[in-house]
Amino acid sequence: MATTTKTAPQSRAVLRTIEAGCSATCSHCGEPVKFRAKVKCHQVICNVYINGKWDRVEHFHAECYDLAAEPHGEAVDGGRPTRVGSIAPAQPSDETSAATSAA
């Protein structure tokens, strides 16, 4: 018979796009984590556990999480580890490029 060991939950970080209506405040810089329609921005959402017990949720701008030295571990996106500092700035879509070149 197999023996299972239960480990205490640990703090974790997840990279997400900032959705419209987000009202979070960045735990690093104290500024609002705001949705911007023309730029696809990212945030890091962290579930923080203390002594194996859930304590709180913290939000960070993706750039601030990197500047804060990833206090809750490497942020994951869709199950894949993602270096927050490696997120490329949003590029204009083909439609935006075509519209500006046609003007």
C-alpha positions as CSV (number, residue, x, y, z in Angstrom):
1,M,0.0,0.0,0.0
2,A,1.4,3.4,-1.0
3,T,1.9,6.0,1.6
4,T,1.0,9.6,0.8
5,T,2.5,12.6,2.6
6,K,0.6,15.8,2.9
7,T,2.7,18.9,2.4
8,A,1.7,22.3,3.7
9,P,0.5,24.7,1.0
10,Q,3.1,27.3,0.0
11,S,2.9,30.8,-1.4
12,R,2.6,30.9,-5.2
13,A,2.5,33.4,-7.9
14,V,0.6,33.4,-11.2
15,L,0.9,35.7,-14.2
16,R,-2.4,37.0,-15.6
17,T,-3.5,39.8,-18.0
18,I,-5.1,42.7,-16.2
19,E,-8.8,42.6,-16.8
20,A,-11.2,45.5,-17.1
21,G,-12.6,46.5,-13.7
22,C,-9.5,45.4,-11.8
23,S,-9.3,47.4,-8.5
24,A,-6.1,45.9,-7.0
25,T,-3.2,47.9,-5.6
26,C,0.4,46.8,-6.2
27,S,2.0,45.4,-3.1
28,H,5.4,46.7,-4.3
29,C,4.8,50.3,-5.5
30,G,1.4,51.0,-3.9
31,E,0.0,52.2,-7.3
32,P,-3.3,50.8,-8.7
33,V,-3.0,47.8,-11.0
34,K,-5.0,49.3,-13.9
35,F,-6.5,47.9,-17.1
36,R,-5.5,49.9,-20.2
37,A,-7.5,49.2,-23.4
38,K,-4.7,49.9,-25.9
39,V,-1.9,48.0,-24.1
40,K,-2.1,44.4,-22.9
41,C,-0.6,44.6,-19.4
42,H,0.1,41.8,-17.0
43,Q,-0.1,41.4,-13.3
44,V,1.2,38.8,-10.8
45,I,-1.4,37.5,-8.4
46,C,0.0,35.7,-5.3
47,N,-1.7,33.5,-2.8
48,V,0.3,34.0,0.4
49,Y,0.5,31.2,3.0
50,I,2.0,31.6,6.5
51,N,2.8,28.4,8.4
52,G,0.9,26.4,5.8
53,K,-2.3,28.4,6.3
54,W,-3.7,30.8,3.6
55,D,-3.3,34.4,4.8
56,R,-3.9,36.8,1.9
57,V,-3.7,37.6,-1.8
58,E,-1.2,40.1,-3.1
59,H,-1.2,41.8,-6.5
60,F,1.8,43.2,-8.3
61,H,2.5,44.9,-11.7
62,A,4.5,42.3,-13.6
63,E,7.5,44.7,-13.6
64,C,7.2,45.4,-9.9
65,Y,7.2,41.7,-9.1
66,D,10.5,41.3,-10.9
67,L,11.9,44.4,-9.1
68,A,10.8,43.0,-5.8
69,A,12.9,39.9,-6.5
70,E,9.9,37.5,-6.9
71,P,9.0,37.4,-3.2
72,H,6.6,34.5,-3.6
73,G,8.6,32.5,-6.1
74,E,8.6,32.3,-9.9
75,A,5.3,33.4,-11.5
76,V,3.7,30.7,-13.6
77,D,1.5,31.2,-16.6
78,G,-0.7,28.3,-17.7
79,G,1.4,25.8,-15.8
80,R,4.6,27.0,-17.5
81,P,7.3,28.8,-15.5
82,T,7.7,32.4,-16.8
83,R,10.4,34.9,-16.0
84,V,8.4,38.1,-15.4
85,G,11.3,40.2,-16.7
86,S,11.1,38.4,-20.1
87,I,7.6,39.6,-20.9
88,A,7.9,41.6,-24.1
89,P,6.1,44.9,-24.3
90,A,2.8,44.7,-26.2
91,Q,3.1,45.1,-29.9
92,P,0.5,46.9,-32.0
93,S,-1.8,44.5,-33.8
94,D,-1.8,44.2,-37.6
95,E,-5.1,46.2,-37.8
96,T,-3.5,49.1,-35.8
97,S,-0.4,49.0,-38.0
98,A,-2.5,49.0,-41.2
99,A,-4.7,51.9,-39.9
100,T,-1.7,54.1,-39.0
101,S,0.1,53.4,-42.3
102,A,-3.1,54.2,-44.2
103,A,-3.5,57.6,-42.5
